[in-house]
Amino acid sequence: MRNVREMAVLICMGLISIPLAPFSAVPAVADADGVVAPRTASPPVVDGDLGDDCWEDAFLVADFTLPESDETPEEPMEFRICFDDSTLYCAFTCVEPLPQNLKLRHREDSGDIWQDDCIELFLRGEGGRLEYDQFIVNAAGAKWSLRHKGGHSLDTPRDWKAAARVGEKAWTVEMALPLSAIGVDEVRQGQLVELKIGREDHTGNRTALSAWPPGGSYGGGDGEGGGLFGGPDFLGKPAL
């Protein structure tokens, strides 16, 4: 299977055409090469409940590891992604058998929520190599976002939505990110973005980190995985 970056290059060269017929509603699962976000006709209600229909067909990422390791985290997590014409939708499931131990100092939006049990999404749209966006949501649903550019980190408008729910064995997060917030002005089939995903688990005696792409470092700036706006069959069945 070609990886995401190889596919994007071939598309740009005109050596691969992209099927425009509707894609089958079968969830796809990421490998280390990247993800392919399918289009959804049914955007989720952003309330932290992952029962919306779109999550059944969303692209699934489950191969998280400890940072710079091939070891799997003690508490697994999953990430799902899909999009429509204006918005990127993301869902996170963080297994937690002891939710009473979640560290939640901040119940309101704050630049310090990284000190809590939280998830982080790092995205690079159409900006340069030194420019990427960071979105953070804790298990209480508080959020923060930053734009990293030219060695500086700037707070960005939090005109994006997020919500979290804590259950008996896991906590979940939903996010709705306007594509304009990550520098994507118009969705093109096969368009390449880059992303990294992380979780900070503060329930134990020491902070535990989970990261994707597998084996990569924690945090943005380099080592991102590729992502395409497409559909679940896009990588596996290109029209040559």
C-alpha positions, 0 to 999 in steps of 0.5 A: 500500500502506498503511504499518504505522502506518496499518494499526494505526490502522485495526485499532484503529478496527475498520475492517479485520478481520484474516484468521485463515486460515493464511498462505502460506509465501512470504517477504515483503520489507520496504519503508521502511514496516515489517515484518510478522513471520509466526508460525512453528511451527518455532522455530530452534535458536539456534546461528548457523546460518541453515539452519532452516526458519523462516528461509525463510518469515521476513520479510526486511529488506534495504534497509539504508543508511548512516545519514541517507543513501540510499547503500547500505553497501559490505558488505550485510546482511540481517535476518529476523524471525518469532515464536511465542507466547512468543518473537521470533526474529531472524536477521542476515547480514552480508557480510564478504569479509575475516572475518580482519579482524573486530574481536573484543575480547570473547568473553564478554558485555560492555557494551563489545561495541559496540566490536567488529563487531556488530549492534544491534536496538532495539525498543519494545514497549508502553512509552512513547515514551522507553522502548525496549530495545537488544540487541547481539551481536558476531560472536563471539556475545557479547551485551549488552542495555540498557533506555533509560527516562526518559533513563537506560540500565539493564543488563537480564537477559540471559535471551535467547539469541544465537549467531554464526558466521563464514563465509568471506564473511559472519558470521551471528547468531541471536537468541531474545528472550522477548516479555516482555523487550520489554514484550509480555505477549500476542501479538495479531494486528496488534499494533504494535511499533517497531524499528531495526536497525544494524551496526557494521563495524570491519574497515576503517580507519574504522568503517562503519555500516549502518542500517534504516529506510533513510535513518534515523539510527543508534541508538534513541529515534526514527525507528523503523520499524513492525513488526506481528505477522501474516503475509506477506500481512497488509499486501498483502491486508487483509480490508476 
